Amino acid sequence: MTAEEMYENVKALMFERLNSVDFDENYIPWLNIVLSENFDINNSIRTEKGLSPLYKRPVIRNEADRLNYEEEMINEILPLGLAKYLWIDDDHENVNIFDALYQNAQQRYMKFAEVPMKDVYGWG
């Protein structure tokens, strides 16, 4: 999915017309923030799937850039986060709604990797 396709999906979630230009100047910087916020969650999903983690946070520079995150991120977490940030200056009630949905999605997809523990006390 491209940044522009993500933006169109988010506008639909926000009940904005697709030809609306209200957020055109701001969506790429906000999308980069959402990508950065969720970098570790995306890597935890990749690790659980047996894929190598990404080593560098992606940066979107234009609307044609591809979002190289896992499907769960692209379909749920990223759109909710972007919608939350785009609403910030407009509608605080919707910010709260999207923030709750965003945080719930982040928690649902956060994966934890088991790591061996070292017995530092010698208790066995």
SEGURO-450022 format. One line per 10 residues: number of its first residue (from 1); their letters; for each residue x, z, y of N, C-alpha, C. Coordinates in nm, 3 decimals, padded with zeros to 5 digits, always signed. Layout:
NUM = a = X Z Y X Z Y X Z Y; ...
END
This chain:
1 = mtaeemyenv = +00.085 +00.000 -00.117 +00.000 +00.000 +00.000 +00.090 +00.000 +00.124; +00.049 -00.073 +00.224 +00.124 -00.078 +00.350 +00.073 +00.032 +00.444; +00.150 +00.056 +00.548 +00.108 +00.154 +00.649 -00.023 +00.111 +00.713; -00.038 -00.017 +00.738 -00.161 -00.066 +00.799 -00.281 -00.047 +00.708; -00.265 -00.071 +00.578 -00.375 -00.049 +00.484 -00.413 +00.099 +00.478; -00.313 +00.186 +00.482 -00.339 +00.330 +00.486 -00.420 +00.365 +00.610; -00.377 +00.311 +00.723 -00.443 +00.337 +00.850 -00.589 +00.290 +00.846; -00.615 +00.175 +00.788 -00.753 +00.126 +00.776 -00.837 +00.219 +00.689; -00.780 +00.270 +00.580 -00.851 +00.366 +00.496 -00.882 +00.494 +00.572; -00.785 +00.540 +00.650 -00.804 +00.663 +00.727 -00.911 +00.643 +00.834
11 = kalmferlns = -00.912 +00.528 +00.899 -01.016 +00.503 +00.999 -01.154 +00.507 +00.934; -01.165 +00.458 +00.813 -01.294 +00.463 +00.742 -01.333 +00.609 +00.715; -01.237 +00.692 +00.675 -01.265 +00.834 +00.653 -01.312 +00.903 +00.781; -01.261 +00.856 +00.893 -01.293 +00.916 +01.023 -01.418 +00.853 +01.086; -01.482 +00.761 +01.015 -01.599 +00.689 +01.065 -01.568 +00.610 +01.191; -01.445 +00.561 +01.199 -01.403 +00.474 +01.309 -01.427 +00.329 +01.266; -01.458 +00.245 +01.362 -01.468 +00.102 +01.332 -01.328 +00.048 +01.301; -01.321 -00.046 +01.207 -01.190 -00.102 +01.171 -01.122 -00.171 +01.288; -01.200 -00.222 +01.384 -01.139 -00.288 +01.499 -01.108 -00.190 +01.612; -01.130 -00.062 +01.589 -01.098 +00.041 +01.687 -00.946 +00.046 +01.707
21 = vdfdenyipw = -00.906 +00.061 +01.832 -00.762 +00.067 +01.862 -00.722 +00.206 +01.916; -00.813 +00.302 +01.905 -00.791 +00.434 +01.964 -00.662 +00.501 +01.918; -00.626 +00.482 +01.793 -00.512 +00.554 +01.737 -00.394 +00.462 +01.705; -00.403 +00.336 +01.744 -00.301 +00.237 +01.706 -00.160 +00.277 +01.749; -00.145 +00.335 +01.866 -00.012 +00.370 +01.916 +00.045 +00.494 +01.849; -00.041 +00.575 +01.787 +00.003 +00.704 +01.737 +00.010 +00.716 +01.585; -00.050 +00.625 +01.513 -00.062 +00.649 +01.370 +00.071 +00.642 +01.294; +00.165 +00.557 +01.335 +00.292 +00.548 +01.262 +00.375 +00.676 +01.278; +00.391 +00.730 +01.398 +00.464 +00.858 +01.407 +00.397 +00.970 +01.327; +00.264 +00.976 +01.331 +00.194 +01.079 +01.253 +00.208 +01.054 +01.104
31 = lnivlsenfd = +00.204 +00.929 +01.063 +00.223 +00.897 +00.922 +00.361 +00.941 +00.875; +00.462 +00.921 +00.958 +00.597 +00.967 +00.921 +00.603 +01.118 +00.905; +00.530 +01.190 +00.987 +00.526 +01.336 +00.972 +00.459 +01.373 +00.840; +00.349 +01.308 +00.808 +00.278 +01.337 +00.683 +00.365 +01.302 +00.562; +00.436 +01.191 +00.569 +00.528 +01.155 +00.460 +00.636 +01.261 +00.443; +00.690 +01.307 +00.553 +00.795 +01.409 +00.546 +00.742 +01.541 +00.493; +00.625 +01.581 +00.540 +00.565 +01.707 +00.493 +00.544 +01.708 +00.342; +00.517 +01.592 +00.286 +00.480 +01.584 +00.145 +00.590 +01.530 +00.055; +00.709 +01.519 +00.108 +00.822 +01.466 +00.032 +00.845 +01.545 -00.097; +00.847 +01.677 -00.088 +00.873 +01.760 -00.206 +00.758 +01.753 -00.306
41 = innsirtekg = +00.635 +01.744 -00.257 +00.521 +01.732 -00.349 +00.529 +01.600 -00.424; +00.562 +01.493 -00.352 +00.575 +01.363 -00.418 +00.685 +01.367 -00.525; +00.797 +01.431 -00.493 +00.905 +01.442 -00.591 +00.865 +01.528 -00.710; +00.783 +01.630 -00.689 +00.738 +01.711 -00.802 +00.647 +01.630 -00.894; +00.565 +01.544 -00.837 +00.480 +01.455 -00.918 +00.568 +01.357 -00.996; +00.667 +01.299 -00.929 +00.758 +01.205 -00.994 +00.832 +01.273 -01.110; +00.881 +01.395 -01.086 +00.954 +01.467 -01.190 +00.866 +01.494 -01.310; +00.742 +01.534 -01.285 +00.650 +01.559 -01.397 +00.623 +01.432 -01.478; +00.625 +01.318 -01.412 +00.604 +01.190 -01.480 +00.730 +01.138 -01.548; +00.841 +01.209 -01.533 +00.967 +01.165 -01.592 +01.040 +01.062 -01.508
51 = lsplykrpvi = +01.003 +01.050 -01.381 +01.069 +00.956 -01.290 +01.175 +01.029 -01.209; +01.270 +00.956 -01.161 +01.373 +01.014 -01.076 +01.313 +01.050 -00.940; +01.356 +01.160 -00.883 +01.306 +01.194 -00.749 +01.363 +01.100 -00.643; +01.292 +01.088 -00.534 +01.345 +01.015 -00.419 +01.448 +01.104 -00.352; +01.554 +01.046 -00.300 +01.660 +01.125 -00.239 +01.657 +01.123 -00.088; +01.577 +01.033 -00.032 +01.572 +01.020 +00.113 +01.426 +01.012 +00.157; +01.394 +01.086 +00.259 +01.257 +01.081 +00.312 +01.231 +00.942 +00.371; +01.120 +00.881 +00.333 +01.091 +00.748 +00.386 +01.054 +00.753 +00.534; +01.086 +00.647 +00.604 +01.048 +00.633 +00.745 +00.979 +00.499 +00.761; +00.858 +00.504 +00.813 +00.781 +00.383 +00.838 +00.812 +00.337 +00.980
61 = rneadrlnye = +00.849 +00.211 +00.994 +00.885 +00.157 +01.126 +00.779 +00.062 +01.181; +00.702 -00.001 +01.092 +00.595 -00.090 +01.138 +00.483 -00.094 +01.036; +00.375 -00.157 +01.074 +00.254 -00.155 +00.991 +00.271 -00.228 +00.857; +00.369 -00.315 +00.844 +00.388 -00.389 +00.719 +00.473 -00.312 +00.617; +00.535 -00.202 +00.659 +00.618 -00.124 +00.566 +00.532 -00.066 +00.454; +00.589 -00.067 +00.335 +00.519 -00.015 +00.218 +00.540 +00.135 +00.204; +00.435 +00.202 +00.156 +00.441 +00.345 +00.127 +00.482 +00.359 -00.018; +00.603 +00.402 -00.042 +00.655 +00.411 -00.179 +00.642 +00.552 -00.234; +00.522 +00.604 -00.227 +00.491 +00.734 -00.284 +00.400 +00.714 -00.405; +00.384 +00.819 -00.482 +00.301 +00.811 -00.602 +00.154 +00.791 -00.565
71 = eemineilpl = +00.079 +00.736 -00.659 -00.061 +00.701 -00.636 -00.145 +00.819 -00.588; -00.121 +00.936 -00.645 -00.197 +01.054 -00.605 -00.178 +01.083 -00.456; -00.057 +01.065 -00.411 -00.025 +01.089 -00.271 -00.096 +00.986 -00.181; -00.086 +00.861 -00.221 -00.141 +00.752 -00.139 -00.293 +00.756 -00.134; -00.356 +00.793 -00.244 -00.502 +00.789 -00.250 -00.571 +00.913 -00.196; -00.500 +01.025 -00.191 -00.568 +01.148 -00.149 -00.494 +01.226 -00.042; -00.373 +01.267 -00.069 -00.305 +01.358 +00.022 -00.271 +01.293 +00.156; -00.205 +01.178 +00.153 -00.162 +01.114 +00.278 -00.278 +01.078 +00.370; -00.388 +01.020 +00.319 -00.498 +00.988 +00.410 -00.560 +01.111 +00.476; -00.573 +01.220 +00.399 -00.632 +01.342 +00.456 -00.541 +01.401 +00.563
81 = glakylwidd = -00.410 +01.401 +00.536 -00.316 +01.453 +00.635 -00.313 +01.369 +00.761; -00.312 +01.238 +00.744 -00.310 +01.150 +00.861 -00.438 +01.164 +00.942; -00.552 +01.171 +00.876 -00.680 +01.188 +00.947 -00.679 +01.319 +01.026; -00.628 +01.424 +00.964 -00.620 +01.554 +01.034 -00.542 +01.541 +01.163; -00.426 +01.479 +01.157 -00.343 +01.469 +01.276 -00.402 +01.375 +01.381; -00.467 +01.269 +01.338 -00.526 +01.177 +01.436 -00.642 +01.242 +01.510; -00.711 +01.337 +01.445 -00.824 +01.405 +01.509 -00.779 +01.511 +01.609; -00.654 +01.551 +01.608 -00.608 +01.667 +01.685 -00.654 +01.666 +01.830; -00.645 +01.554 +01.896 -00.678 +01.548 +02.038 -00.826 +01.524 +02.064; -00.903 +01.497 +01.960 -01.041 +01.454 +01.976 -01.145 +01.558 +01.935
91 = dhenvnifda = -01.131 +01.608 +01.815 -01.241 +01.683 +01.756 -01.186 +01.796 +01.670; -01.185 +01.916 +01.725 -01.125 +02.030 +01.654 -01.202 +02.070 +01.529; -01.331 +02.048 +01.528 -01.409 +02.079 +01.407 -01.365 +01.989 +01.291; -01.348 +01.861 +01.319 -01.301 +01.770 +01.214 -01.158 +01.798 +01.174; -01.075 +01.842 +01.268 -00.938 +01.880 +01.233 -00.942 +01.990 +01.127; -01.027 +02.089 +01.147 -01.037 +02.200 +01.052 -01.086 +02.153 +00.916; -01.184 +02.064 +00.915 -01.237 +02.012 +00.788 -01.128 +01.935 +00.714; -01.063 +01.842 +00.783 -00.960 +01.762 +00.718 -00.838 +01.845 +00.680; -00.806 +01.948 +00.759 -00.694 +02.034 +00.725 -00.722 +02.109 +00.595; -00.844 +02.159 +00.578 -00.879 +02.228 +00.453 -00.871 +02.134 +00.334
101 = lyqnaqqrym = -00.924 +02.014 +00.349 -00.918 +01.915 +00.241 -00.773 +01.878 +00.210; -00.693 +01.862 +00.313 -00.551 +01.826 +00.300 -00.475 +01.934 +00.226; -00.493 +02.058 +00.266 -00.422 +02.168 +00.201 -00.466 +02.185 +00.056; -00.595 +02.168 +00.029 -00.643 +02.177 -00.110 -00.581 +02.068 -00.196; -00.573 +01.947 -00.143 -00.513 +01.837 -00.219 -00.364 +01.863 -00.243; -00.295 +01.913 -00.142 -00.153 +01.945 -00.160 -00.134 +02.048 -00.271; -00.216 +02.150 -00.271 -00.204 +02.254 -00.373 -00.238 +02.201 -00.512; -00.338 +02.114 -00.519 -00.379 +02.058 -00.648 -00.269 +01.975 -00.712; -00.192 +01.904 -00.632 -00.091 +01.814 -00.687 +00.050 +01.871 -00.689; +00.070 +01.989 -00.634 +00.204 +02.050 -00.639 +00.235 +02.084 -00.784
111 = kfaevpmkdv = +00.344 +02.032 -00.831 +00.386 +02.056 -00.970 +00.510 +02.144 -00.966; +00.519 +02.231 -01.063 +00.634 +02.320 -01.071 +00.715 +02.286 -01.194; +00.843 +02.282 -01.178 +00.932 +02.251 -01.290 +00.987 +02.381 -01.346; +00.980 +02.393 -01.478 +01.040 +02.509 -01.542 +01.191 +02.496 -01.538; +01.255 +02.607 -01.505 +01.401 +02.610 -01.506 +01.442 +02.735 -01.582; +01.553 +02.727 -01.655 +01.597 +02.844 -01.730 +01.641 +02.955 -01.634; +01.614 +03.078 -01.677 +01.656 +03.194 -01.597 +01.777 +03.259 -01.662; +01.862 +03.309 -01.580 +01.981 +03.378 -01.629 +01.956 +03.528 -01.620; +01.981 +03.597 -01.728 +01.965 +03.742 -01.732 +02.087 +03.805 -01.665; +02.073 +03.841 -01.540 +02.187 +03.895 -01.465 +02.207 +04.045 -01.492
121 = ygwg = +02.108 +04.109 -01.554 +02.118 +04.254 -01.580 +02.165 +04.285 -01.722; +02.167 +04.185 -01.809 +02.211 +04.206 -01.946 +02.108 +04.277 -02.032; +01.979 +04.262 -01.999 +01.875 +04.330 -02.075 +01.826 +04.246 -02.192; +01.879 +04.129 -02.203 +01.851 +04.056 -02.321 +01.767 +03.941 -02.320
END
